Amino acid sequence: MRKATEVRLQTLTGTALLPYLPALGQLRVEVFRDWPYIYDGDAAYEETYLRTYAAATRAAVIAAFDGAEIVGAATCLPLTDEPPDMQQVFTDAGMDAASVFYFGESVLRHAYRGQGIGVRFFEHREAHARSFGTYTTAAFCAVERPDTHPLKPVGFIPLDAFWSKRGFTKQPSLRCKMSWLDLGKRQDTEKYLIFCTKNL
């Protein structure tokens, strides 16, 4: 296991992201195969998706490097750069979508977990969001899976306590739907996701 002190975090924005897209896409496919996403992903699709972050003016990817290798990453961008249906979730709740900075996914290889890198991901994203001086809320969403799902690992511990320590609160009234291909399935299926928020 590599020590967290040997892992360097770097905030990548704009065209600086482009050389890393293939490695980031492959990493996302690798990590998202795990519960609760159990995503049967495609690296080429993920690379195309990540170009959104290279194109969005205020977006960033916080990349974790072990030497020259990317072993983890966390994404963030203004909610107004996300699809309209995600923005509508907040608008319907009486919130200004333009005031929300959206924290996308965090992925980290197993060998590097439990060493505080996930905490640093949140710290770097919050610092990036605050640097603009216009956002009042940070938000991310987490997939909801039934406890009876056959692929749920025995002894799985959800990340609710970790998120709470970071100052985030689950908001049952803020929910959206997304579709992707689960492992062992032939077609994409819809999943419900619940948002967690924090005042910046």
N, C-alpha and C positions, 0 to 999 in steps of 0.2 A: 504494500500500500504506500502510495506516495504521500508525503506530508503536505498539508495545505499551504505551508510556508513556501513550498517549492512551486506552487501553482500561481501563475501571474494572470491577473484580470486586466483586460483591455477593453475600452469602450470603442466599438467600431461604428462608424457612420458613413453614409453616402457611398462613394466609389471605393472607399477603403474596405468595404465589405466584400466586394466582388471576387477577389482572389480566394476567399474562404468559403464561398457558397457551396462548392461540391462537398467539402469536409463537413460543413454544418448540416447540409441536407442528409448526408449519410448518418451523422450522429443522431439526428432527430428520429430517423427511421429505426435505428438501433434501440434507443431509449424508450420510444413510445410503444414498442412491442410489449412493454411491461404493463401490469395492472396499475391504474384503472383504465388506461387508454386502450390497451390491447389492439393497437392500430397496425393494420397490415399495410405499411406505408411503401411509398415509391420515392427513391432518392431524387429522381428527375423532377417529380412534382414538387417535392420539398424545396429543391433549389429554385424553382420558378416562384414558389410562394415567398421565399426569403428575399427575392428581388423587390418585393413591396417595401422592405425596410431600407434597401439601398436607395429607392426612389423617393421615399417620404422624407421631407426636409428635416423634421425633428425626431425621426426614429433613431433607435440605436440597438445594437446587439452587444451585450456584455459577454465577451468570450473569455473562457478560462483556458490558459495555455500551460501545458507541461512541456517545457522546452519549446519546440516548434509545433507540437501537436495540440490541436483543440480537443479538450476532454469534456467540455461543458459549455453551455451558452444560455443566456436569458435575453428575451426580447422585450422591447417597449416602444410605444409610439402614441401619438395623440389619438384619442377615441374617434375623432373626426376623420382619421385616415382608415378606419375600419368600415366594413360594409354598413349601409344604412339600417339594416335590421338590428344590428348590435347597438347602434346609436339610439334607435327608437326605444329600446328597453329603458334607457335613462330618461329620455324625453317624456315617455309615458308616466314615469315616476315623478315628474315635475323637476327634473334636474337638467342643467345645461350641459349638453354633451361636449361643448367646447371647453368646459372646465375640467374634463376628466382625462387623465393620462392612463392609457391601458397597458398593463403589464401582460405580455403574452406568455408563451411557454418557457419553462426552465427545464433544461435537460443536463444531466450529469452522469458520467459513467460510474458504475457501482463502486469501483476501487477508490473513488474520490469522495464518496459520501460520508456524512457524519463527522466532517472536519471543519464545518463552518463556512464552506464555500457557498452554500445556499443562502446563508445570511448575508454574505458579501454581495451576492447577486441582487438581493433586495436593496441593500444600501446603495449600490451603484445606480440602480434604476431610479430610486427615489432622488438621488442627487442629480441625475440627469433631468428628471422631470422638474425639479425645483429650480434648475438653472435658468429656465425660461421666465419664471416669475409670474406665470399666468394661469397655472393649474392649481386647483384646490383639492382635487381628489385623485387618488390612485386606485385602480380597480383591476382585478383579474377574475377569471372564471374557472371553475373546477367541475369536471364531469361527475354526474350522479349515477352510480351503478347500484342495482339492487343487491342486498346482502346475500341473496340466494343465487347469485350468478355463478355458474359452474366453474368459471376461470378465476374466481376470487381466491387469492392465496390464503392458506390457513395462517392465522396469526397476523394478518395484515393490519398495520396501524395507520390510520388516515393522518393527513398532515394538518388537521384542524388546529391542534395545539401549537404546532410550529408557526402557522399563520397568525394565530392569536398573539403569540409572543412578538411578532413583527408589527402588531398594532392593527391587523386587519379583522374585520367583522363580517360574517356571512350575512347576506341580505336576501332572505327568502322571497322578497317581492321583486328582486331583480334576477330574472331567469331568461335564458335564451336556448335555442335549439341549433345544433350543428350535426352534420352528417359526415361519417367516414366509414371505411371498411374495417370491420373487426376481424381479428384472426379467426380463420376457420369459416368465414362467411363468403358468400359470392356477390353480395350487393351491399352498397352503403346503407346504413340505417341511421335514423335520427336519434340523437341523445339530448337529454336535458343537461344544461350546465347552470350553476348558480354563481352569482357574482359575490366577491368579497371586496370590501372597500376600506379605505383609510384616508383620513384628512392629511393633506400634505402641509 
